[in-house]
Amino acid sequence: MYAILDIETTGGQFNEEGITEIAIYKFDGHEVVDQFISLVNPEIPIQPFVVKLTGINNAMLRSAPKFFEVAKRIIEITSDCIIVAHNASFDYRILRTEFRRLGYDFEARTLCTVELAKKLIPEQPSYSLGKLVRALGIPMADRHRASGDAMATTKLFKMLLEKDLEKTIVKDFIKLEVEKGISPKLMDLVGQMPTKTGIYYIYNEGGTLIYIGKSQNIRKRVNQHFTGITTKSKKIQTEVFTITYDETGSELIALLKESEEIKVNRPRHNRSQKKTFFPFALYAEKDSNGYLNLKLQKADGRKKEITSFISLQEGKNMLFKFTAKYHLCQKMTGLYQSKKECFQYKIKECDGACIGEVSVEEYNSRVQQFISENSFENKSMIIIDRGRNINERSAVLIENGQYKGYAFYDLNYQIMNIDILKNILIPMQNNRDVKNIIQQYIRKSKSVKILHF
């Protein structure tokens, strides 16, 4: 758990400041599960420049609880949590100072979203909270009030967790769990998993990531690991200490995350998945008469493929659909072997390209249309799919035929403004695997929307 907080103070000399407002959101890595927001009577005057900045004045705080009256609630909500704040050293120092005045030694691990953002979102012109969330298209209300700043920090932290492909943030949290000596039972771990689409991460007791998987029902898939009798399942059952997960909403994002993060983290029980295998591919070749023929063949990295498939049968099934959709000839797509006209011509479903009754130019334009609509070559587009909740969408960015990464967004201007989209983007490697994953998903999915730009 994370306790994401923001504190407003009276201002004044170092270690003599008092708290005027505090907001804490308890965050489980996915959503806020508890919160505490309160004005606090600091029992000392507020500096005039702070009144102007925050809008909090001395009159507002006269009837507010004093710090000792809210101290117990603060301890409860932050217990066993990592403290997260924007410029965490300041908020943590103020909190410790207030507790020290009560004779209590408050201690917790901290994470600073300024430092995390500098590492995970480099080259930003400013890392102040207001300017950073504006650059990321994160909506913000009540700037310089504790609740508004803490909520903006929560949304920022959620984005930083997503950008942390190496899972360094989560691994630090797991080390804290290990230190507490908790050894969960397998069924307890299953019960903690959602029944939603996403990625799950299995760690051993040393905090090492040993397996990454994806599923449209995470709980069901994890349960299969724990009840399985394969060698891999038995090893996972023996080694597992804890499991974390990331909901994606979109199966496409889950597939892309799984492919990338297995390559980045190289978990030892994912050996067979370090490279996605698409052994068959579709190529276009001209015959002796100048007609473009489609050839379904074993994948050859030296040749320029249109798209590829995980099996020969999948390739043939899709080729039948492509042939019908683009009015192509089954003989020229390799689906019907004959020295004469194809069978489809006999039943009047082919207009005769196989016997020269359709000009080379006309037939080849149909093939080129098929290639254009099923290849990324030099295209720039955004693939929009479902998000993690009803108010959110996901976006996959392809620029000049290159896969750039994905993002989750709440507001349309976040994807309409390419600079904001690139700021919130989780950058990914462009390779043959992801190209094939995206092409295959577009072919099968009816829910995606594609914006060309």
N, C-alpha and C positions, 0 to 999 in steps of 0.2 A: 504493500500500500504506500501511497505517496500523500503527504499533507502539503498542498500547494497554498502558500499564504502570501498575503501582502499586508504591510503595516504602515499606517500613517502616524507621524509623530508631531510633537510640538515644535521641533527644531531646537536650536540652542547648542551649548557647548557639548563636546564629545563625552558620551556616557552620562550626560545629565538630561538627555531628552526623555520625554514621557510619551506613552502610546495614547493616541487619540481615537484610533479606529483600527480594528483587526478583522480580517476575513480569511477563513481557512476552508478549503474544499478538499475533502478526503476523496482521493482518486485511485481507482484500482487498476489503472492502465487503459481502461476502456470508457468508463463513465464515472461521474461524481456519485458517490454512495452516501455521503454525509456532508454537512456544512455547518459552519458557525460564523456569524457575522454580527459585530457589535461595535457601537461607539464605546469609548472608554474614558472615564474622567481621570485625567493625568494628575490632577491636584496641583498643577503649575500652569501659568499662562502660556498661550500659544503665540509663537512669533508672528508678527504681522504679515510677513511674506508668505508664511505657510497658510494663513487664513485666506489670502488672495489666491493661492495655488489650489487648495483643496475645497474651499468653501465651508470648512468646518470652523466654527468660532467658539469662544469660551461659553457663551450662553447655551449653545446646543449641548454642551457636555456637563452642565451642572447636575442634571438628573440622571446622567449615564452611570452605569456601574463602575466602581473602581477596579483596578487590575486584580486585587486579591479576590474579588467576587466572581471573576470569570476564569481565574487561574486553573481551577479544577477541570472545567470544561475544555480548556486548551490542552491540558495534559491528556485527557481522555481521547480527544479526537486525533492527537498526534502520536499516541502510543503505538510503538512498533512500526512507525512510519519513517520514511525518508522525507526530510523537509525540502521542498522545492520552492525556489523564489527567484525573481528576476533581480540580480545583484544580491544573492543569498547571504553573503557575508554581513551586509547591513541588517537585514531583517532578523537573522539568527543572533547577531550581537545584541540588538535591541531587546529581543525576547529573553535572552539569557540575563541581561542586565536587570530587567523587571523581576524575573524569578529570584535573582541573587538578592534583591532588596527584601524579598520575603524569606530569605534564608534557605532557598531551595536551589539545588544545582541541576539545572535543566540541560540535558545533553541529547543530541540526535545527530544522525548523519545528514549531510546536506548535499543538494545538487543545485547548481546555478544555471539558469536558462540563458544567461548572457554568455557564459563560457561554452555551453553546449551549442548555442546558435553559431558562435564563431567557428566552431569545429565542423558542424553539420550543414550550415548555410553560409559558407565563406563569401567574402567580397561584398558584403552588404555595406552601403554607405554609412549606416548608423545602426547600433545595437540597443539604443534606448527603446523601451517597451513600446511607446506610442508610434515611433517611426518604423520599427521592425514589423509590428502587426499590420500597419498600413501597407507596407511593401508586400506582405504575404496575403493581403486581402481578408484578414481576420477582422470581423466586425467588433467594435469596442464601444462600450457605453460607460459613462461615469468615470472618465479619465481622472486620475489622481484621487479617486476614492477607493478604499480598500477592496470592496466587492467587485467593482469594475476591473481594476487592475489584476486582482487574483483570478477572475474568470478569463481574462485575456491571456494570462500566464498559463492557465490550464489548457486552453486551446492551442497555445504555442507549444507547450510541453507534449501534447498529444501528437502534434505534427513532427516534433523532434524525435519522439519514440519511433514514428513511422520511418523517418529518414535514417535511423540508426541501424543500418543493415547488418553490422557486425554484432549487434545486440549487447554492446558494452554497458548501456544503462541498465538493462534487465539483469545482466550477469552480476552487476554490483548489488542489485536488490536480492538476488538469489544467495549471494555470499552472506547477506544479513540473515536470511532464513536458515542457512546452514549453521551459522553461529548460534542461533536460538535452539538448535538441536531437534528441530521438528522432523519426524520421519513419517510422512503421510502414508496411509494405506491406499492400495491401488483404486479401490472403489470410491474413496474420498476424492481422489484426483479426477476420476471419471465424472463424479457429480458436480465438480467445479467447472466443467467444460460446457460451452453453449451448444445448442443444436443448430448452429448457423454456419454459413460458408466462411472459410478462412484458412489460416495457417496455424499449426501448432508446433511447439518446440519442446523437446524432451531433454531434460538435463540430468546428469548424475549428481552424486552427493558432493563432488568436488566443484560443482558449478559449471562443468564442461557440457557444451551442447552436443548431444550424441545422435539426435535424429530430428529432421524437419519433415513435416508432412502437410498435405492440404486435403481438404474435404468439403463437401457441401453440407455435411453434418459432422462437426468436429467431435462431439461427444460419442457418436456412434463409431467413428473411425478409431478413436483412442480406445474405446471398449474392445474393439476387434484386436488391437495390439495386446491388450491385457488378457484376452481369452484365447489368443492364437496359440498354435502348437508348432509353428515353424521355428527354425533355429534363430532367426532374427527376432521374432516375437519373444521367445524365451530369454534372449539376451537383454532386450529392452525391459522386460518384467523384472529381471534381476538387478539391473543398473539404475532404473528410474528413481529419482528423488523428487523432482517437481516438474510441472508442465506449465508453460505459458502459452498464450494464443493471441493472434491478431485477427479480428473479424475483418472481412473485406467486402461483404455484400456481393460483389461481382466475382463470378468464378474465373473470369479472365485475369483479374488482378491477383487472385490466389495462385493461378498457374504461373504467372510472371514472377511473383514474389518467390515462390518455391524454387523455380529454376535459378533465379539470381542468387538467393541466399544459400542454397546448397553449394554453389560454386564459391561464394565468398567465405563461408564458414567451414565447409568440408567436414560435416559430421561423419563419424566413422561408420555409422549404420546406414548411410545413404550412398554407399559406394556405387550401387547399380544405377543411381539417379544423377550422378555428377554430370552426365551428358544425356540429353534427351535424344531419342533415336527416331529418325524419320527416314527409313531405308528406301522409300520409293518417291520418285519425283516426276513432274510433268514438264516436258520440253517441247519446243516448237521447231520443226525442221521443214525445209522446202523440199518437195519431191522434184522429179525431173521435169515436170510440167509447170513448176513455179507455184503450186499450191502449198500453203502452210499446213502441214500435218501435225497433229498433237501425238506425242509419244510418251506413254507411261513406262518408265524404265527404272532400274536400280539407280539410286542417287549417285551422281558423279560431281564432285566438287569442282571439277575443271570446266563444267558446262553451266550455262546460265539457265536456272530453273524458273518456272513460273510459280509453282507451289509444290508442296510435298505432302506425304501421307505416312501414317504410322503402319499401314499394312497395304498389301497389294489389293485386297478386297475393298478396303476403304477407297483406294484410288479408282478402282473400276466403278464403284457405286457413284462416286462424285463425277466421274467422266461421263457416265450415262446422263446425269442431270445437266451437266454443262452442254453436252451435245444437243439435248432437247431444247434447253433455254436459248442457246445462241444459233439454233437452226444449222448445226454443223452435220457433217456426214459421218456415220458410224464407221465406214471403211477408212476414212481419213483420220479418225481418232483411235484407230486400232481396235475397235470393239467388234468388227465384223470382217472376217478374212474371206476375200473373194478376188478372183481375177476379173470379174465383170462388175456390174452395178451391185450396190448393197441391197440387203433385204428391205430396208426402210423405203428405198426408191420404188420397189414393187408394190408396196402398200400405200404409196403416195405420201409418205412422211419425210422423204428426202427429195429436194428439188433437182438432184442430178449432178452435183459437183463431181461425184465419182466417175461420171462418164462424160465430163466436159460440158454439161448443159448449163452450168453457172460459170460466169467469167472468173478468171483468176483474181481480178481486182475486187469483185463483189464478195467472193468467198473469203478472201484474205482479210477484208475489212471486218467481217464477222469474227474471225479468229483474233484480230487485233483488238476488237472491242472486248472480247473475253479476257485477253491478256491484260488490258488496261484496267479492267474492273476487278481482277484477281491478283494483281501484283502491286507492290509498293513502289516500284521503280520511279524515283524522282518525285514522288507524291508527298504532299504535306497535308496532314489531316489529324483530327482529334476524334477518337472513338469514345463515345459517351455510353456509360452503362450504369446500373444501379449502384448505390452507395451502401454505407453501413447502417443507415437508418432512413426513415421516410423522407427526411428533409435534405438528404445528401445525395450527390451523384459522384461517379468516378470518371476520370478522363485519362486516356492513354494518348500520348503525343508521338506522332510520326512526323519527322521533318526531313524533307528532301530524301525520302525513302529510308531514313534511319530512325529506329526506335530510340526515343530519348528518355522515356520513363513514364510514371503515372502520378496522379494526384487525386485527392478527394476534395470536393468543393461544395459549399452551401449556396453561393450566390453566383449568378450567371456572369457578372463582370469579372469573376476570377478566371474564367476560361476565355472570355472575349478579349481580355487584355493579355496579350502574349507575354509581356514582361512579368505580370503577376503570376501567370500560369507557370512560368519557368522558375520563379522563386519558390512556389509551393510544391513544385515537381519533386518526386523522389527519383533521382537520376539512376538510370540502369544501363547496363552494357548492351550494345547492339550486337547480336550474333544470329547465327542460323537458327538456333533453337527458338529464340523468342519470335523471330519472323514466322516460323512455322506454327508456333502456338497461336499467334494473333490471326494468321490466315485461317487456321482450322476453326478457331472460335467464331470468326465472322461468318464462315460458311454455315455453321451449325446454329448460331444464335439468332433468334427473331427479335430480341429485345434491344440490341445495340442501335445507336444512332451515330452517323458519321458526318462530321463537319469538315469540309475541305477548305483550305485557305492558301 
